[in-house]
Amino acid sequence: MTTRGTFQKYFRQEEAKSLIEETLGEEALALGPGLFFVFADKLEEQRFLSNRHRKKRDIGHLLALKPPAPGAKSWADWVAFNNQREPLSQLWERMLELGRLPAHDELTPELSAWVNREPGSVRRAAQLALVGFDPGEFSDSRASRIEDLRVYFALNLFNRRRPYAQLPQELQKDVTVFFSSYGAAQEAGRDLLFSVGDTQVIHQACVESARGGIGFLDGTHSLQVHSDLVEQLPPPVRAYVGCAEKLYGDIEQADLVKIHIGSGKVTFVEYDSFDKTPLPRLATRVKVNLRQQSVDYFHYQDDPDPPILYLKSRYMASSQSGYAKQKRFDQKLDRLGLFDFSGFGPTTANFFATLEGSSLRLRGWNLTRARPVVSEGHSVDRQR
């Protein structure tokens, strides 16, 4: 009851989702705290969900030409490739995006007309493209797309969505090419979803990820990873996090994602100015309990001593922007030998008190030491 005699109800995330779904009779897709999408057009809903869990691959470097292998291709094919390099490059880029040969309606009108006019078919054009580009990259794109679709179908089952036999056309083509039938696609998703409940499977996937340079593994307890890297995790962990997104919302809101290996929980962590400081301070922590289908929010904006994220580079990948600069800072900080960074590390107050006691100052991504010097008979501090 308020002071004005009115009643207010504050909804938890799962309560708000349930209210919307019970009222509208449709699934509410969480985008953030208190923010949901409800699709009237189910084809658009499936397109949105498919794209949500699709790897965002940077294929620019895959468009570089390779020299023809001696004897592997005829000289005539190499000449033909060079004479038609621009449309073949466009076709190759589309092939890498889809992980399969595109249909005519998946090409631009200009490219489709060229295919009909010159090579005569998409398959022949693709064979010609392989003269100048690396077939292995196409195989990798195919494997990546199959992983995306397994995650998509697993999460459809987890959310108990109605089986839409009428998928968007591009997904229908994917199912035909990669799984042969809709039933086989659903079975692949079901197998992946069931694996999420196996702690050993999740632990092994987290170990595999950490060994590949993606995420920081804390024993058998958790894997912590930058949110931009979740799509690079093995499919069981991607599906595990995807189940938690059902209640959390868009993963891009978070800076780090913590996968709790044995407890059925995923924590999404947000920091103040994560990319702009080597020691970001904790702002919000959102813990999703998959077994109870509940969400707990922890806010630190008003905390006078919010926790700091130490050694940020270990949650990043070497390919990420800012990694090298962060790594140099972390190494310098660790070499000081002043702190124990196990667990959550020192409190913010103790961290800066220790720096000050050692005459150290934090300036951007640099640690500077103040030393006394004599100037005209007076002792002053100078930054080194």
Contacts in CASP RR format, 6 or more apart in sequence:
PFRMAT RR
TARGET T0000
AUTHOR 0000-0000-0000
METHOD contacts of the structure
MODEL  1
MTTRGTFQKYFRQEEAKSLIEETLGEEALALGPGLFFVFADKLEEQRFLS
NRHRKKRDIGHLLALKPPAPGAKSWADWVAFNNQREPLSQLWERMLELGR
LPAHDELTPELSAWVNREPGSVRRAAQLALVGFDPGEFSDSRASRIEDLR
VYFALNLFNRRRPYAQLPQELQKDVTVFFSSYGAAQEAGRDLLFSVGDTQ
VIHQACVESARGGIGFLDGTHSLQVHSDLVEQLPPPVRAYVGCAEKLYGD
IEQADLVKIHIGSGKVTFVEYDSFDKTPLPRLATRVKVNLRQQSVDYFHY
QDDPDPPILYLKSRYMASSQSGYAKQKRFDQKLDRLGLFDFSGFGPTTAN
FFATLEGSSLRLRGWNLTRARPVVSEGHSVDRQR
1 7 0 8 1.000
2 8 0 8 1.000
11 19 0 8 1.000
11 34 0 8 1.000
12 294 0 8 1.000
12 295 0 8 1.000
13 30 0 8 1.000
13 32 0 8 1.000
13 33 0 8 1.000
13 34 0 8 1.000
13 247 0 8 1.000
13 248 0 8 1.000
13 295 0 8 1.000
14 247 0 8 1.000
14 293 0 8 1.000
14 294 0 8 1.000
14 295 0 8 1.000
16 28 0 8 1.000
16 34 0 8 1.000
16 36 0 8 1.000
17 28 0 8 1.000
17 30 0 8 1.000
17 36 0 8 1.000
17 247 0 8 1.000
20 28 0 8 1.000
20 36 0 8 1.000
20 38 0 8 1.000
21 27 0 8 1.000
21 28 0 8 1.000
24 38 0 8 1.000
26 38 0 8 1.000
26 39 0 8 1.000
26 40 0 8 1.000
27 38 0 8 1.000
27 45 0 8 1.000
27 159 0 8 1.000
27 161 0 8 1.000
28 36 0 8 1.000
28 37 0 8 1.000
28 38 0 8 1.000
29 36 0 8 1.000
29 37 0 8 1.000
29 38 0 8 1.000
29 39 0 8 1.000
29 45 0 8 1.000
29 48 0 8 1.000
29 49 0 8 1.000
29 249 0 8 1.000
30 36 0 8 1.000
30 245 0 8 1.000
30 246 0 8 1.000
30 247 0 8 1.000
30 248 0 8 1.000
30 249 0 8 1.000
31 37 0 8 1.000
31 249 0 8 1.000
31 250 0 8 1.000
32 248 0 8 1.000
32 249 0 8 1.000
32 250 0 8 1.000
32 253 0 8 1.000
33 286 0 8 1.000
33 297 0 8 1.000
35 249 0 8 1.000
37 48 0 8 1.000
39 45 0 8 1.000
39 48 0 8 1.000
42 164 0 8 1.000
43 164 0 8 1.000
43 166 0 8 1.000
43 167 0 8 1.000
43 168 0 8 1.000
44 168 0 8 1.000
46 164 0 8 1.000
46 167 0 8 1.000
46 168 0 8 1.000
46 171 0 8 1.000
47 168 0 8 1.000
47 170 0 8 1.000
47 171 0 8 1.000
49 152 0 8 1.000
49 155 0 8 1.000
49 156 0 8 1.000
50 148 0 8 1.000
50 149 0 8 1.000
50 152 0 8 1.000
50 168 0 8 1.000
50 171 0 8 1.000
53 148 0 8 1.000
53 151 0 8 1.000
53 152 0 8 1.000
53 155 0 8 1.000
53 231 0 8 1.000
53 238 0 8 1.000
53 242 0 8 1.000
54 148 0 8 1.000
54 152 0 8 1.000
54 231 0 8 1.000
55 144 0 8 1.000
55 147 0 8 1.000
55 148 0 8 1.000
55 231 0 8 1.000
55 232 0 8 1.000
56 231 0 8 1.000
57 96 0 8 1.000
57 141 0 8 1.000
57 144 0 8 1.000
59 93 0 8 1.000
59 96 0 8 1.000
59 97 0 8 1.000
59 141 0 8 1.000
62 96 0 8 1.000
62 133 0 8 1.000
62 134 0 8 1.000
62 137 0 8 1.000
63 89 0 8 1.000
63 92 0 8 1.000
63 93 0 8 1.000
63 133 0 8 1.000
65 85 0 8 1.000
65 132 0 8 1.000
65 133 0 8 1.000
66 132 0 8 1.000
66 133 0 8 1.000
66 134 0 8 1.000
68 78 0 8 1.000
68 131 0 8 1.000
68 132 0 8 1.000
73 131 0 8 1.000
77 128 0 8 1.000
77 131 0 8 1.000
78 131 0 8 1.000
78 132 0 8 1.000
80 128 0 8 1.000
80 131 0 8 1.000
81 88 0 8 1.000
81 128 0 8 1.000
81 129 0 8 1.000
81 131 0 8 1.000
81 132 0 8 1.000
84 118 0 8 1.000
84 128 0 8 1.000
87 111 0 8 1.000
87 114 0 8 1.000
87 115 0 8 1.000
87 118 0 8 1.000
87 125 0 8 1.000
88 125 0 8 1.000
88 128 0 8 1.000
88 129 0 8 1.000
88 132 0 8 1.000
89 129 0 8 1.000
90 108 0 8 1.000
90 111 0 8 1.000
91 102 0 8 1.000
91 107 0 8 1.000
91 111 0 8 1.000
91 115 0 8 1.000
91 122 0 8 1.000
91 125 0 8 1.000
91 126 0 8 1.000
91 129 0 8 1.000
92 129 0 8 1.000
92 133 0 8 1.000
94 102 0 8 1.000
94 106 0 8 1.000
94 107 0 8 1.000
94 111 0 8 1.000
95 101 0 8 1.000
95 102 0 8 1.000
95 126 0 8 1.000
95 129 0 8 1.000
95 138 0 8 1.000
95 141 0 8 1.000
96 137 0 8 1.000
96 138 0 8 1.000
96 141 0 8 1.000
97 141 0 8 1.000
98 106 0 8 1.000
98 141 0 8 1.000
98 145 0 8 1.000
98 170 0 8 1.000
98 174 0 8 1.000
99 138 0 8 1.000
99 141 0 8 1.000
99 142 0 8 1.000
99 144 0 8 1.000
99 145 0 8 1.000
100 142 0 8 1.000
100 145 0 8 1.000
100 173 0 8 1.000
100 174 0 8 1.000
100 177 0 8 1.000
100 178 0 8 1.000
101 122 0 8 1.000
101 123 0 8 1.000
101 126 0 8 1.000
101 177 0 8 1.000
102 122 0 8 1.000
103 122 0 8 1.000
103 173 0 8 1.000
104 112 0 8 1.000
104 115 0 8 1.000
104 116 0 8 1.000
104 122 0 8 1.000
105 112 0 8 1.000
105 169 0 8 1.000
106 170 0 8 1.000
106 173 0 8 1.000
107 115 0 8 1.000
107 122 0 8 1.000
115 121 0 8 1.000
115 122 0 8 1.000
115 125 0 8 1.000
118 125 0 8 1.000
119 125 0 8 1.000
119 128 0 8 1.000
130 138 0 8 1.000
142 178 0 8 1.000
145 174 0 8 1.000
145 178 0 8 1.000
146 178 0 8 1.000
147 235 0 8 1.000
147 238 0 8 1.000
149 174 0 8 1.000
149 175 0 8 1.000
149 178 0 8 1.000
149 179 0 8 1.000
149 185 0 8 1.000
149 188 0 8 1.000
150 188 0 8 1.000
150 189 0 8 1.000
150 192 0 8 1.000
150 235 0 8 1.000
150 239 0 8 1.000
151 189 0 8 1.000
151 192 0 8 1.000
151 235 0 8 1.000
151 238 0 8 1.000
151 239 0 8 1.000
151 242 0 8 1.000
153 185 0 8 1.000
153 186 0 8 1.000
153 188 0 8 1.000
153 189 0 8 1.000
153 190 0 8 1.000
153 192 0 8 1.000
154 189 0 8 1.000
154 190 0 8 1.000
154 192 0 8 1.000
154 193 0 8 1.000
154 196 0 8 1.000
154 235 0 8 1.000
154 239 0 8 1.000
155 193 0 8 1.000
155 239 0 8 1.000
155 242 0 8 1.000
155 243 0 8 1.000
155 246 0 8 1.000
156 163 0 8 1.000
156 189 0 8 1.000
157 186 0 8 1.000
157 189 0 8 1.000
157 190 0 8 1.000
157 193 0 8 1.000
158 193 0 8 1.000
158 239 0 8 1.000
158 243 0 8 1.000
158 246 0 8 1.000
159 246 0 8 1.000
163 182 0 8 1.000
163 186 0 8 1.000
165 182 0 8 1.000
167 175 0 8 1.000
167 182 0 8 1.000
175 181 0 8 1.000
175 182 0 8 1.000
175 185 0 8 1.000
178 185 0 8 1.000
179 185 0 8 1.000
179 188 0 8 1.000
192 235 0 8 1.000
192 236 0 8 1.000
192 239 0 8 1.000
193 239 0 8 1.000
195 201 0 8 1.000
195 236 0 8 1.000
195 239 0 8 1.000
196 202 0 8 1.000
196 236 0 8 1.000
196 239 0 8 1.000
196 240 0 8 1.000
196 243 0 8 1.000
199 261 0 8 1.000
199 262 0 8 1.000
201 236 0 8 1.000
202 236 0 8 1.000
202 237 0 8 1.000
202 240 0 8 1.000
202 259 0 8 1.000
202 261 0 8 1.000
202 262 0 8 1.000
203 220 0 8 1.000
203 261 0 8 1.000
203 262 0 8 1.000
205 233 0 8 1.000
205 234 0 8 1.000
205 235 0 8 1.000
205 236 0 8 1.000
205 237 0 8 1.000
206 217 0 8 1.000
206 222 0 8 1.000
206 223 0 8 1.000
206 237 0 8 1.000
206 259 0 8 1.000
206 261 0 8 1.000
207 217 0 8 1.000
208 234 0 8 1.000
209 215 0 8 1.000
209 217 0 8 1.000
209 223 0 8 1.000
209 225 0 8 1.000
209 232 0 8 1.000
209 233 0 8 1.000
209 234 0 8 1.000
209 237 0 8 1.000
210 216 0 8 1.000
210 217 0 8 1.000
210 223 0 8 1.000
213 317 0 8 1.000
213 318 0 8 1.000
214 225 0 8 1.000
214 229 0 8 1.000
214 232 0 8 1.000
214 233 0 8 1.000
214 317 0 8 1.000
215 223 0 8 1.000
215 224 0 8 1.000
215 225 0 8 1.000
215 226 0 8 1.000
215 229 0 8 1.000
215 314 0 8 1.000
215 315 0 8 1.000
215 317 0 8 1.000
216 223 0 8 1.000
216 224 0 8 1.000
216 225 0 8 1.000
216 314 0 8 1.000
216 315 0 8 1.000
217 223 0 8 1.000
218 224 0 8 1.000
218 343 0 8 1.000
220 261 0 8 1.000
220 262 0 8 1.000
221 260 0 8 1.000
221 261 0 8 1.000
221 262 0 8 1.000
222 258 0 8 1.000
222 259 0 8 1.000
222 260 0 8 1.000
222 261 0 8 1.000
223 237 0 8 1.000
223 258 0 8 1.000
223 259 0 8 1.000
223 261 0 8 1.000
224 256 0 8 1.000
224 257 0 8 1.000
224 258 0 8 1.000
224 259 0 8 1.000
224 315 0 8 1.000
225 233 0 8 1.000
225 256 0 8 1.000
225 257 0 8 1.000
225 259 0 8 1.000
225 315 0 8 1.000
226 255 0 8 1.000
226 256 0 8 1.000
226 257 0 8 1.000
226 315 0 8 1.000
226 316 0 8 1.000
226 317 0 8 1.000
226 320 0 8 1.000
227 251 0 8 1.000
227 252 0 8 1.000
227 254 0 8 1.000
227 255 0 8 1.000
227 256 0 8 1.000
227 257 0 8 1.000
227 268 0 8 1.000
228 320 0 8 1.000
229 316 0 8 1.000
229 317 0 8 1.000
229 320 0 8 1.000
230 237 0 8 1.000
230 238 0 8 1.000
230 241 0 8 1.000
230 251 0 8 1.000
230 257 0 8 1.000
231 238 0 8 1.000
232 317 0 8 1.000
233 241 0 8 1.000
237 259 0 8 1.000
240 259 0 8 1.000
240 266 0 8 1.000
240 290 0 8 1.000
241 251 0 8 1.000
241 257 0 8 1.000
241 259 0 8 1.000
241 266 0 8 1.000
242 251 0 8 1.000
243 266 0 8 1.000
243 290 0 8 1.000
244 265 0 8 1.000
244 266 0 8 1.000
244 268 0 8 1.000
244 288 0 8 1.000
244 290 0 8 1.000
245 251 0 8 1.000
247 288 0 8 1.000
247 293 0 8 1.000
247 294 0 8 1.000
247 295 0 8 1.000
248 254 0 8 1.000
248 266 0 8 1.000
248 268 0 8 1.000
248 286 0 8 1.000
248 288 0 8 1.000
248 295 0 8 1.000
251 257 0 8 1.000
251 268 0 8 1.000
253 268 0 8 1.000
253 270 0 8 1.000
254 268 0 8 1.000
254 269 0 8 1.000
254 270 0 8 1.000
254 286 0 8 1.000
255 269 0 8 1.000
255 270 0 8 1.000
255 271 0 8 1.000
255 274 0 8 1.000
255 280 0 8 1.000
256 268 0 8 1.000
256 269 0 8 1.000
256 271 0 8 1.000
256 309 0 8 1.000
256 315 0 8 1.000
257 266 0 8 1.000
257 267 0 8 1.000
257 268 0 8 1.000
257 269 0 8 1.000
258 266 0 8 1.000
258 267 0 8 1.000
258 268 0 8 1.000
258 269 0 8 1.000
259 266 0 8 1.000
260 266 0 8 1.000
260 267 0 8 1.000
264 289 0 8 1.000
264 290 0 8 1.000
264 291 0 8 1.000
265 287 0 8 1.000
265 288 0 8 1.000
265 289 0 8 1.000
265 290 0 8 1.000
266 287 0 8 1.000
266 288 0 8 1.000
266 290 0 8 1.000
267 285 0 8 1.000
267 286 0 8 1.000
267 287 0 8 1.000
267 288 0 8 1.000
268 285 0 8 1.000
268 286 0 8 1.000
268 288 0 8 1.000
269 282 0 8 1.000
269 284 0 8 1.000
269 285 0 8 1.000
269 286 0 8 1.000
270 282 0 8 1.000
270 283 0 8 1.000
270 284 0 8 1.000
270 285 0 8 1.000
270 286 0 8 1.000
271 280 0 8 1.000
271 281 0 8 1.000
271 282 0 8 1.000
271 283 0 8 1.000
271 309 0 8 1.000
272 280 0 8 1.000
272 281 0 8 1.000
272 282 0 8 1.000
272 283 0 8 1.000
273 280 0 8 1.000
274 280 0 8 1.000
274 309 0 8 1.000
275 322 0 8 1.000
277 364 0 8 1.000
278 312 0 8 1.000
278 326 0 8 1.000
278 329 0 8 1.000
278 330 0 8 1.000
278 362 0 8 1.000
278 364 0 8 1.000
278 365 0 8 1.000
279 308 0 8 1.000
279 309 0 8 1.000
279 310 0 8 1.000
279 312 0 8 1.000
279 362 0 8 1.000
280 308 0 8 1.000
280 309 0 8 1.000
280 312 0 8 1.000
281 300 0 8 1.000
281 306 0 8 1.000
281 307 0 8 1.000
281 308 0 8 1.000
281 309 0 8 1.000
281 348 0 8 1.000
282 300 0 8 1.000
282 303 0 8 1.000
282 306 0 8 1.000
282 307 0 8 1.000
282 308 0 8 1.000
282 309 0 8 1.000
283 299 0 8 1.000
283 300 0 8 1.000
283 301 0 8 1.000
283 306 0 8 1.000
284 297 0 8 1.000
284 298 0 8 1.000
284 299 0 8 1.000
284 300 0 8 1.000
284 301 0 8 1.000
285 297 0 8 1.000
285 298 0 8 1.000
285 300 0 8 1.000
286 295 0 8 1.000
286 296 0 8 1.000
286 297 0 8 1.000
286 298 0 8 1.000
287 295 0 8 1.000
287 296 0 8 1.000
287 298 0 8 1.000
288 294 0 8 1.000
288 295 0 8 1.000
289 295 0 8 1.000
289 296 0 8 1.000
300 306 0 8 1.000
300 307 0 8 1.000
305 347 0 8 1.000
305 348 0 8 1.000
305 349 0 8 1.000
306 348 0 8 1.000
307 344 0 8 1.000
307 347 0 8 1.000
307 348 0 8 1.000
308 348 0 8 1.000
308 351 0 8 1.000
309 315 0 8 1.000
310 330 0 8 1.000
310 333 0 8 1.000
310 339 0 8 1.000
310 341 0 8 1.000
310 345 0 8 1.000
311 330 0 8 1.000
311 333 0 8 1.000
311 334 0 8 1.000
311 341 0 8 1.000
312 326 0 8 1.000
312 330 0 8 1.000
313 323 0 8 1.000
313 326 0 8 1.000
313 327 0 8 1.000
313 329 0 8 1.000
313 330 0 8 1.000
314 330 0 8 1.000
316 322 0 8 1.000
316 323 0 8 1.000
316 326 0 8 1.000
317 323 0 8 1.000
318 324 0 8 1.000
325 365 0 8 1.000
326 365 0 8 1.000
328 365 0 8 1.000
329 365 0 8 1.000
329 366 0 8 1.000
329 367 0 8 1.000
332 367 0 8 1.000
333 339 0 8 1.000
333 367 0 8 1.000
334 341 0 8 1.000
336 358 0 8 1.000
336 360 0 8 1.000
336 367 0 8 1.000
338 354 0 8 1.000
338 355 0 8 1.000
338 358 0 8 1.000
339 345 0 8 1.000
339 346 0 8 1.000
339 351 0 8 1.000
339 354 0 8 1.000
340 346 0 8 1.000
346 354 0 8 1.000
352 362 0 8 1.000
355 361 0 8 1.000
355 362 0 8 1.000
355 367 0 8 1.000
358 369 0 8 1.000
359 369 0 8 1.000
359 370 0 8 1.000
359 371 0 8 1.000
360 367 0 8 1.000
360 368 0 8 1.000
360 369 0 8 1.000
360 370 0 8 1.000
361 367 0 8 1.000
361 368 0 8 1.000
361 369 0 8 1.000
361 370 0 8 1.000
361 383 0 8 1.000
363 383 0 8 1.000
368 383 0 8 1.000
368 384 0 8 1.000
369 383 0 8 1.000
369 384 0 8 1.000
370 381 0 8 1.000
370 382 0 8 1.000
370 383 0 8 1.000
370 384 0 8 1.000
371 381 0 8 1.000
371 382 0 8 1.000
371 384 0 8 1.000
372 379 0 8 1.000
372 380 0 8 1.000
372 381 0 8 1.000
372 382 0 8 1.000
373 379 0 8 1.000
373 380 0 8 1.000
373 381 0 8 1.000
373 382 0 8 1.000
374 380 0 8 1.000
END
